[in-house]
Amino acid sequence: MQRNIPIFVLNARNPKNEGTRIAAHAPSSKNTFKAIAAKTRITIVDIVAARMLLAHGFLRAIFEVFDRHRCPVDMVSTSEVSVSLTIDSSDAIPAMAKTWPSSAM
């Protein structure tokens, strides 16, 4: 990048594709979006608790529940009183709800 030498990332499974050019400066574009990603069959979990406001350890308690049930979290969004996250499978949700720590709510 310091010497402005571009790098090309190519796809070995699709050699006819031009690939992606990585350079020090992105070309100008009229498009607002550079990429869109989509994932199917995900579950969004919304956790809302007024006690979360200024609470120490709230996020830790939430992620400990997901960890205990071996449920990987893909994406997280937080606000002052809520946490929204996505998971691939909702199979563990009933068991997680039964063991939810009272300190987290």
C-alpha positions, -999 to +999 in steps of 0.1 A: +000+000+000+028+024+008+042+020-027+007+019-043+012-016-057-022-033-061-029-068-049-054-091-067-074-117-048-085-145-072-108-174-068-092-208-076-126-223-081-136-196-106-104-187-126-124-168-152-136-143-126-115-110-126-112-112-088-109-083-063-083-056-067-070-042-034-052-008-036-042+020-014-071+042-026-106+029-035-119+040-069-147+066-068-182+052-071-217+066-073-230+036-054-236+042-017-232+005-009-200-014-016-213-048-006-244-065+008-243-097+028-272-120+035-276-150+057-307-172+058-322-192+086-310-170+115-328-162+147-328-127+162-329-127+200-339-094+217-332-090+254-347-059+269-343-050+306-345-016+322-321-029+349-294-031+321-290+007+323-256+014+339-255-022+352-220-037+356-216-073+342-249-074+323-234-084+290-211-109+307-242-126+322-259-127+288-229-143+271-223-168+299-258-182+292-251-186+255-217-201+264-232-226+288-256-238+262-228-239+235-248-215+213-225-193+191-236-157+186-231-142+151-239-105+155-246-082+184-262-048+187-267-030+220-285+000+233-288+014+268-315-011+278-314-038+252-292-064+235-301-079+201-281-108+187-284-134+160-278-171+163-279-199+137-302-222+156-330-215+180-329-251+194-312-240+227-335-210+234-361-229+256-333-243+278-316-210+280-348-193+291-352-218+319-317-211+332-316-174+327-299-156+356-323-135+376-294-110+381-295-103+343-331-092+342 
